[in-house]
Amino acid sequence: MSFWPLLLIAGGVAADAFAVSLGKGLACTTFKWRAGWKLAGAFGAAQALMLLLGWVLAAKFSPLITGIDHWIAFTLLGVIGLNMLWGALKAGGRQTKDETTGREVLVLAIATSIDALAVGIALAFLAVDIVGAAALVGVTTLAFSLVGFRVGHRANEKLGTSAEIAGGVLLVGIGTNILFSHLGFW
């Protein structure tokens, strides 16, 4: 497989990470490059590792993973999105803490990289340099996530608490979209 189709795949796989990063940026009241890099780095690494894992586990566990991946992503993104909504709506309003805590970043990285696992499974049946493909997916996801986090925070500066609410709704919406698309509703 040549570079351009792999780049399109990388962009497609990175789309969820971009949207989640945008949501996390919307929830941050203070911008720190370190927090953005932590989120983007975790997302890029998770996407690359899950792609490799999918490639390695290709035939053995494909039916098991594809049968529940949408439920896992829906649950993880839904819980975190609802938590963001709760934080924005509770008494005292906006949070000023670093919105990229280690545990939350890990959960989001896993939730957004489940599709990369499925892509890795598909790539196992094609003539592809899997290490190069994983590196491309990882770097693309890192870049998309960093941009999403920064754009989200810039919107937060202008919109305030409503941006935090939008971030929570966005995460719940992404999870719902993943679930409904896998169930065939759209």
Secondary structure, DSSP 8 states (H G I E B T S, - for coil): --HHHHHHHHHHHHHHHHHHHHHHHHH-SS--HHHHHHHHHHHHHHHHHHHHHHHHTHHHHHHHHHHHHHHHHHHHHHHHHHHHHHHHHSTT----S-S--HHHHHHHHHHHHHHHHHHHHHHTTS---HHHHHHHHHHHHHHHHHHHHHHHHHHHHHHTHHHHHHHHHHHHHHHHHHHHHHHT--
